[in-house]
Structures are given as structure tokens and as C-alpha cells.
Amino acid sequence: MKDVNVQIKELELKIKDLEHQIDRLEDRYSNQLDENDIRAVIDKVLSEKEFATPKQVESSVNESHLQLVKWIIGTGISVAAVVVSIYQFI
């Protein structure tokens, strides 16, 4: 009878130990899943948004400046041509 009681106690201890290990594993993996879910959401949000790197911004600004300079030069040439043509008619 004592052997059976000892075996039952040993089994109960093993069961408690296994339950404890299961709880720890569930906590660990649920935290990892939560972190992975957060990373996935952040990656999705970042991919949906259009962000620019500083180099892209600088390139865009330089391109805009170049277009502005071209427009100013073109407008200046046009105004000069109009003034010259008006002056010739007088």
C-alpha cells in the first residue's frame, strides 16, 4: 500500500512539474507571438505609408530648384524677346 501511495505522490509531483513547465512555455511563446504580431503590424503600416529618406528628399529639392531655375531663365528669355520685339515696332 505504501508503494502505491509513494507512486501516487511521485506522479502528482511530476504532473505539477509538467503543468508548471507548460505554463512557462505558454507564457514564453505567447510573448513571442505578441512581439511578432507587433512587428508584423509595424512593418505593414510602414510599407503602406510613403516615407522618404533624407537622400530622396534632397534629390527632390534639387530637382525642384533646377526646374525653378529653368523656368526663371525661360521666362526671362521670353520677356526679353517680347521687349525686343515691342522695341522694334516703335
DOVOKE-500378 format. One line per 2 residues: number of its first residue (from 1); for each residue x, y, z of N, C-alpha, C, O. Coordinates in Angstrom, 2 decimals. Layout:
NUM = X/Y/Z/X/Y/Z/X/Y/Z/X/Y/Z; ...;
END
This chain:
1 = 0.82/-1.19/0.00/0.00/0.00/0.00/0.87/1.26/0.00/0.54/2.26/-0.64; 2.00/1.20/0.75/2.89/2.35/0.80/3.51/2.61/-0.56/3.70/3.77/-0.95;
3 = 3.82/1.58/-1.27/4.39/1.74/-2.61/3.43/2.48/-3.53/3.83/3.34/-4.31; 2.18/2.14/-3.42/1.17/2.77/-4.26/1.03/4.25/-3.87/0.95/5.10/-4.75;
5 = 1.01/4.55/-2.59/0.91/5.93/-2.14/2.14/6.75/-2.56/2.01/7.90/-2.97; 3.31/6.16/-2.47/4.54/6.83/-2.88/4.52/7.08/-4.38/4.91/8.16/-4.84;
7 = 4.07/6.11/-5.13/4.00/6.27/-6.59/2.98/7.34/-6.97/3.19/8.12/-7.90; 1.87/7.38/-6.23/0.84/8.39/-6.50/1.41/9.78/-6.22/1.20/10.71/-7.00;
9 = 2.13/9.93/-5.10/2.73/11.23/-4.77/3.77/11.64/-5.80/3.84/12.81/-6.19; 4.57/10.67/-6.24/5.57/10.96/-7.27/4.90/11.40/-8.57/5.35/12.34/-9.23;
11 = 3.83/10.72/-8.93/3.09/11.08/-10.14/2.45/12.47/-10.00/2.45/13.26/-10.95; 1.92/12.75/-8.81/1.34/14.06/-8.59/2.40/15.16/-8.71/2.14/16.21/-9.29;
13 = 3.59/14.91/-8.16/4.68/15.87/-8.27/5.11/16.06/-9.73/5.37/17.18/-10.17; 5.18/14.97/-10.46/5.54/15.05/-11.87/4.49/15.82/-12.66/4.81/16.62/-13.54;
15 = 3.23/15.58/-12.34/2.14/16.29/-13.02/2.23/17.79/-12.73/2.09/18.61/-13.63; 2.46/18.13/-11.45/2.59/19.55/-11.10/3.78/20.19/-11.81/3.70/21.32/-12.29;
17 = 4.88/19.44/-11.87/6.07/19.94/-12.56/5.79/20.14/-14.05/6.18/21.16/-14.62; 5.12/19.20/-14.66/4.77/19.32/-16.08/3.81/20.49/-16.32/3.94/21.21/-17.31;
19 = 2.85/20.66/-15.43/1.91/21.79/-15.56/2.66/23.11/-15.45/2.38/24.06/-16.19; 3.60/23.16/-14.53/4.40/24.37/-14.36/5.22/24.65/-15.63/5.29/25.79/-16.09;
21 = 5.83/23.61/-16.19/6.61/23.78/-17.41/5.72/24.22/-18.57/6.12/25.06/-19.38; 4.53/23.67/-18.66/3.59/24.06/-19.72/3.22/25.53/-19.57/3.17/26.26/-20.56;
23 = 2.96/25.97/-18.35/2.63/27.38/-18.12/3.77/28.30/-18.53/3.54/29.33/-19.16; 4.99/27.92/-18.18/6.15/28.73/-18.57/6.30/28.79/-20.08/6.56/29.85/-20.64;
25 = 6.13/27.65/-20.74/6.26/27.63/-22.19/5.15/28.45/-22.86/5.40/29.15/-23.84; 3.94/28.35/-22.33/2.84/29.14/-22.90/3.11/30.63/-22.75/2.87/31.41/-23.67;
27 = 3.63/31.02/-21.58/3.95/32.44/-21.37/5.03/32.91/-22.34/4.92/33.97/-22.95; 6.08/32.10/-22.49/7.18/32.46/-23.36/6.71/32.59/-24.81/7.03/33.57/-25.48;
29 = 5.97/31.60/-25.29/5.55/31.64/-26.69/4.47/32.66/-26.94/4.41/33.23/-28.03; 3.62/32.91/-25.98/2.60/33.94/-26.19/3.25/35.31/-26.27/2.82/36.16/-27.05;
31 = 4.31/35.55/-25.46/5.04/36.82/-25.54/5.73/36.96/-26.89/5.72/38.03/-27.50; 6.33/35.87/-27.36/6.99/35.92/-28.66/5.97/36.17/-29.77/6.25/36.93/-30.69;
33 = 4.83/35.55/-29.69/3.80/35.78/-30.70/3.32/37.21/-30.66/3.11/37.83/-31.70; 3.16/37.75/-29.46/2.74/39.13/-29.35/3.77/40.06/-29.97/3.41/41.00/-30.68;
35 = 5.05/39.82/-29.70/6.10/40.65/-30.28/6.13/40.50/-31.79/6.30/41.50/-32.50; 5.97/39.29/-32.30/5.96/39.08/-33.74/4.74/39.75/-34.36/4.84/40.31/-35.46;
37 = 3.60/39.70/-33.69/2.40/40.36/-34.20/2.63/41.87/-34.28/2.22/42.51/-35.24; 3.26/42.42/-33.26/3.54/43.86/-33.25/4.48/44.21/-34.38/4.27/45.21/-35.08;
39 = 5.51/43.41/-34.58/6.44/43.66/-35.67/5.73/43.59/-37.02/5.97/44.42/-37.90; 4.86/42.62/-37.17/4.13/42.48/-38.43/3.24/43.69/-38.69/3.16/44.18/-39.82;
41 = 2.58/44.17/-37.65/1.71/45.34/-37.81/2.54/46.57/-38.15/2.16/47.35/-39.03; 3.66/46.75/-37.48/4.52/47.90/-37.75/5.06/47.83/-39.17/5.07/48.84/-39.88;
43 = 5.52/46.66/-39.59/6.01/46.51/-40.96/4.92/46.82/-41.98/5.17/47.46/-43.00; 3.71/46.36/-41.69/2.59/46.62/-42.61/2.29/48.11/-42.70/2.09/48.64/-43.79;
45 = 2.27/48.79/-41.55/1.99/50.23/-41.53/3.08/50.99/-42.27/2.80/51.89/-43.05; 4.34/50.62/-42.02/5.44/51.30/-42.68/5.44/51.07/-44.19/5.77/51.97/-44.96;
47 = 5.07/49.87/-44.61/5.03/49.60/-46.05/3.88/50.33/-46.73/3.97/50.66/-47.91; 2.80/50.58/-46.00/1.66/51.29/-46.58/1.93/52.79/-46.68/1.45/53.44/-47.61;
49 = 2.68/53.32/-45.76/3.00/54.75/-45.77/4.15/54.99/-46.74/4.99/54.12/-46.96; 4.17/56.18/-47.31/5.26/56.54/-48.20/6.22/57.46/-47.45/5.96/58.65/-47.30;
51 = 7.30/56.90/-47.00/8.32/57.65/-46.30/9.48/57.90/-47.24/9.74/57.12/-48.15; 10.18/58.99/-47.01/11.33/59.33/-47.85/12.57/59.41/-46.98/12.55/59.89/-45.85;
53 = 13.65/58.93/-47.54/14.93/59.04/-46.86/15.47/60.45/-47.07/15.02/61.15/-47.98; 16.41/60.88/-46.26/16.98/62.22/-46.45/17.57/62.41/-47.86/17.49/63.50/-48.42;
55 = 18.16/61.37/-48.42/18.72/61.47/-49.78/17.61/61.70/-50.79/17.76/62.50/-51.72; 16.48/61.01/-50.63/15.36/61.20/-51.55/14.80/62.61/-51.44/14.46/63.23/-52.45;
57 = 14.71/63.13/-50.22/14.21/64.49/-50.02/15.17/65.49/-50.66/14.73/66.42/-51.35; 16.45/65.30/-50.46/17.44/66.22/-51.03/17.39/66.16/-52.56/17.48/67.20/-53.22;
59 = 17.26/64.98/-53.11/17.16/64.83/-54.56/15.92/65.53/-55.10/15.99/66.20/-56.13; 14.82/65.39/-54.42/13.58/66.04/-54.84/13.70/67.57/-54.77/13.23/68.27/-55.66;
61 = 14.32/68.07/-53.71/14.52/69.51/-53.56/15.44/70.02/-54.66/15.17/71.07/-55.25; 16.52/69.30/-54.95/17.44/69.72/-56.01/16.74/69.74/-57.36/16.94/70.65/-58.16;
63 = 15.93/68.74/-57.62/15.17/68.69/-58.87/14.21/69.87/-58.98/14.07/70.46/-60.04; 13.55/70.19/-57.88/12.63/71.34/-57.87/13.38/72.64/-58.11/12.90/73.50/-58.85;
65 = 14.56/72.80/-57.50/15.36/74.00/-57.72/15.77/74.11/-59.18/15.71/75.20/-59.76; 16.18/73.01/-59.77/16.59/73.01/-61.17/15.42/73.41/-62.07/15.59/74.20/-63.00;
67 = 14.24/72.88/-61.80/13.06/73.26/-62.58/12.74/74.74/-62.41/12.36/75.41/-63.37; 12.89/75.25/-61.20/12.64/76.67/-60.93/13.62/77.55/-61.70/13.22/78.56/-62.28;
69 = 14.89/77.17/-61.69/15.90/77.94/-62.42/15.59/77.92/-63.92/15.67/78.95/-64.59; 15.24/76.75/-64.45/14.89/76.65/-65.87/13.69/77.54/-66.19/13.67/78.22/-67.21;
71 = 12.70/77.53/-65.32/11.50/78.34/-65.55/11.84/79.82/-65.52/11.34/80.59/-66.35; 12.69/80.23/-64.56/13.08/81.65/-64.47/13.85/82.06/-65.71/13.61/83.14/-66.27;
73 = 14.79/81.22/-66.16/15.57/81.54/-67.36/14.65/81.61/-68.58/14.76/82.53/-69.39; 13.76/80.64/-68.72/12.83/80.65/-69.85/11.93/81.87/-69.83/11.69/82.48/-70.87;
75 = 11.43/82.23/-68.66/10.59/83.41/-68.55/11.39/84.67/-68.88/10.89/85.56/-69.57; 12.62/84.74/-68.39/13.49/85.90/-68.69/13.74/86.04/-70.17/13.67/87.14/-70.71;
77 = 14.03/84.92/-70.85/14.26/84.96/-72.29/12.98/85.39/-73.02/13.05/86.19/-73.96; 11.84/84.88/-72.60/10.57/85.26/-73.23/10.29/86.74/-73.04/9.89/87.42/-73.99;
79 = 10.49/87.24/-71.85/10.25/88.66/-71.58/11.20/89.51/-72.41/10.80/90.52/-72.98; 12.47/89.10/-72.48/13.45/89.85/-73.27/13.04/89.85/-74.74/13.15/90.89/-75.40;
81 = 12.57/88.73/-75.28/12.14/88.65/-76.68/10.94/89.55/-76.92/10.86/90.22/-77.95; 10.00/89.59/-75.98/8.82/90.45/-76.12/9.25/91.92/-76.08/8.76/92.72/-76.88;
83 = 10.14/92.28/-75.18/10.60/93.66/-75.08/11.33/94.07/-76.36/11.12/95.16/-76.88; 12.19/93.18/-76.87/12.92/93.48/-78.11/11.95/93.64/-79.27/12.09/94.56/-80.08;
85 = 10.96/92.75/-79.38/10.01/92.85/-80.48/9.15/94.10/-80.37/8.86/94.73/-81.39; 8.75/94.48/-79.19/7.98/95.72/-79.00/8.85/96.93/-79.34/8.37/97.88/-79.95;
87 = 10.12/96.90/-78.96/11.02/98.00/-79.22/11.26/98.17/-80.73/11.42/99.30/-81.21; 11.28/97.05/-81.47/11.50/97.12/-82.91/10.29/97.74/-83.61/10.45/98.42/-84.63;
89 = 9.09/97.51/-83.08/7.90/98.08/-83.71/7.81/99.58/-83.49/7.14/100.28/-84.25; 8.46/100.08/-82.48/8.36/101.51/-82.17/9.31/102.27/-83.01/9.39/103.49/-82.90;
END
